[in-house]
Amino acid sequence: MRNRGNEMNRDRNHSPAFLAALFLLLYCVSSAYAQWKPAGAKLMTRWGKTVSPVKVHQEYPRPQLARADWVNLNGLWDYAIRP
């Protein structure tokens, strides 16, 4: 008769190689997010030079098509999904 408890316990434990690979993957993903920055523009227009994530255009780009309740969404967002 086989000892089934030992087999079940072994299946539940993760191997050290799996845990090391998981840790490495999480480390690489987190460092990629930490190094993010806006890309530089190679072709800059005279209007594009005045725009930055801190100072975005405040008016609608086409005033003749403006909506009364329009909100400018340019720039960096502080967005999080929370439970």
DANORBEL-V425695 format. One record per run of one state. SS is the DSSP state (h for helix, s for strand, l for the rest). FROM is the first residue (numbers start at 1). TO is the last residue. If there is no record, write none. Layout:
BEGIN
[[SS,FROM,TO] [SS,FROM,TO]]
END
This chain:
BEGIN
[[l,1,3] [h,4,12] [l,13,15] [h,16,34] [l,35,47] [h,48,50] [l,51,62] [h,63,65] [l,66,83]]
END
